[in-house]
Amino acid sequence: DRYSWAFAAVSSASIVAGGLVAAVNSAAPFAHGSWVAAYLVLVGGVAQLLLGVGCLGLPVPRLSARLRGAQLGLWNVGNAVVVGGVLVDAVAVVVVGSVMLLAALGGFAVGGGRIRRDRRARVIIYRIVILGLAVSVVIGAVMAKASPGA
């Protein structure tokens, strides 16, 4: 699936970007620098890799080009919007990005396919990860309202 390669490439780029942001932030600290570095590595990199490539280990994933493209686009544009909103202390922008991330997570849940009796554990774990990320997105959006710049 060519989208898995795209997910892997963007995930790798996000992890490298997070490392670069961390290096710049250590030399010349800036507002939210540590947060941006961690976000890029964990959400833009690791979570995206688990979601976008991890579905290949499921029994019956839905890998239509339309769904995969929507997942990839919503996840990455949503992440960019959230990071941008945090950097300019714009809560409304963070909320818009968070809604995009939740829509992407819905797409990942659908893309996980149906649960088969003989291999349901993988799909259940995949969906638990999605649920955990969805809860994190909502908590992050709420916390953006409570941040010092808001």
Stockholm file with secondary structure:
# STOCKHOLM 1.0

chainA/1-150         DRYSWAFAAVSSASIVAGGLVAAVNSAAPFAHGSWVAAYLVLVGGVAQLLLGVGCLGLPVPRLSARLRGAQLGLWNVGNAVVVGGVLVDAVAVVVVGSVMLLAALGGFAVGGGRIRRDRRARVIIYRIVILGLAVSVVIGAVMAKASPGA
#=GR chainA/1-150 SS CHHHHHHHHHHHHHHHHHHHHHHHHHHSCCTTHHHHHHHIIIIIIIIHHHHHTGGGGSSSCCCCHHHHHHHHHHHHHHHHHHHHHHHTTCHHHHHHHHHHHHHHHHHHHHHTCCCCGGGHHHHHHHHHHHHHHHHHHHHHHHHHHHSTTC
#=GC SS_cons         CHHHHHHHHHHHHHHHHHHHHHHHHHHSCCTTHHHHHHHIIIIIIIIHHHHHTGGGGSSSCCCCHHHHHHHHHHHHHHHHHHHHHHHTTCHHHHHHHHHHHHHHHHHHHHHTCCCCGGGHHHHHHHHHHHHHHHHHHHHHHHHHHHSTTC
//
